[in-house]
């Protein structure tokens, strides 16, 4: 599930299996698996070429967030619970409503085109590819996402709000995650 070479839907499947097995004997490993699964959601929604796979990822987001939050609460890690809820909530609502702090369409045209090109290349490479080619393409995708996060207002592109921003908002009243 942590391999950069496998398609996002396979990585998510294996991360969920990892979490399920680890929940029985290694709670810390289960937390890591759930965090990893949630981190794959934005990539799945952006990269999967099949609409049905993207819709499946969106449907999984709320349930996955709830499972991750409940697990972390049971371990007493409330910060992790809030972070994971926010990250999955952000993925779900940003893509369902095409809204958010930095939707994909707010990126500069050249960067957006590079992101689309690399996403298409990753989709084509999911079907047949040499491992090193897929790894290089995946690393380029990560670099483009990192570049997008340097743009003012897009610092959390494909992520949720950081915990410090949620805490600051909670000073003025309740925050719903």
Protein Blocks (a to p, Z undefined) as FASTA:
>chain_A
ZZckbcfklmmmmmmmmmmmmmmmmmmlmmmmmmmmmmmmmmmmmmmmblklmmmmmmmm
mmmmmmmmmmmmmnopaklmmmmmmmmmmmmmmmmnopajbdfklpcfklmmmmmmmmmm
mmmmmmoccfklmmmmmmmmmmmmmmmmmpghilmgoiacdfklmmmmmmnoccdZZ
